[in-house]
Amino acid sequence: MTERTGGCLCGQVRYRLGADPVSVRICWCRDCQHLSSNGTVNAIVDSASIEVMGSPAAYTSTSDSGNRVTRRFCPACGSHLLADSTGRPGLTVVRVGTLDDASSVRPTANIWSASAPDWACLDGSLDRVEGQPMPPSPSR
């Protein structure tokens, strides 16, 4: 297990991950594209292993999969940090770009690839899922 840390652009919200990700994927759903103007690289971790320092703001909406997703972000700089979905109880998405060492994890799949724009650079060596994949199992 490698302890990982990360946080927002301004440093007001920080987090510590006490467990390795159960999955790392690039998501091309329209919500992620709205967040980043591209696909987002997401590490999925056991929710209980995350320690958050600071007070992130939250926004909840219904995703294309029909799940309710609560996204947590810095109220000062707007950096998206974490997301929880009713479709993945016990698991939390961590935006890999907010890790202090984003190279410490590597994606294994592109998901929602059917929603990717035609200019998207999808790595052919990664698994490709056209829509919503099965949720990974928490490592316990």
Secondary structure, 3 states (H helix, E strand, C coil): CCCEEEECCCCCCEEEECCCCCEEEEECCHHHHHHHCCCEEEEEEEHHHEEEECCCEEEEEECCCCCEEEEEECCCCCCEEEEEECCCCCEEEEEHHHECCHHHCCCCEEECHHHCCCCCCCCCCCEECCCCCCCCCCCC
